[in-house]
Amino acid sequence: MQTIAGYLGSDHKRCDDIFAAAETSVSSNDWDDAAKQLAAFAEALEHHLSMEEQVLFPEFESATGMVDGPTRVMRMEHQQLRSILEVLKDTLAKRDADGFFGYAETFNTMIQQHNMKEESILYVMTDNVLAGRRDEVIGAMREVGASA
């Protein structure tokens, strides 16, 4: 049986790999590929955040009654990540490699800390709280954006 932690943790890795490809393209001054990779990353990240915000967090909050707990912190961090991603897009559009890597360093630090909190705390709690409904919750997350 797949766990929520396993499903979303592997999606973190997928997103990380796409972002790394964008960084590689910027370092090679391959701006067209960098734009393509960053757009793919933005789409993958938004899908991941939407799975959490539309399905996982509400399910967790409903099951535990905790609405001011870890999910509130994760939502705030999601907004911070989205804001930095917009700045990254701007630096890429200007073909500003130094600016891109400066913000990429901040972004990477934030997202790694964020992912670690999710993987080591929130996802573990969610797997425990929603143990009897894991397949249903994972299925609902898979459907996020499927009809878009």
Number of C-alpha atoms within 10 A of each C-alpha: 5 10 19 24 19 14 14 20 18 12 16 19 12 14 20 18 14 19 23 16 17 24 20 15 19 24 15 12 14 14 19 14 16 23 18 14 22 24 16 16 22 19 13 19 23 16 19 18 19 17 21 21 17 13 19 22 22 16 18 22 17 11 12 14 11 14 14 9 12 16 20 14 12 20 15 10 15 20 12 14 19 16 12 16 19 12 15 22 16 14 18 22 14 12 18 16 19 13 15 21 18 13 17 20 11 12 19 16 11 17 18 13 12 16 18 15 15 20 18 12 13 20 23 17 17 22 19 13 15 20 13 10 12 18 15 11 20 18 12 14 23 15 13 16 11 8 5 5
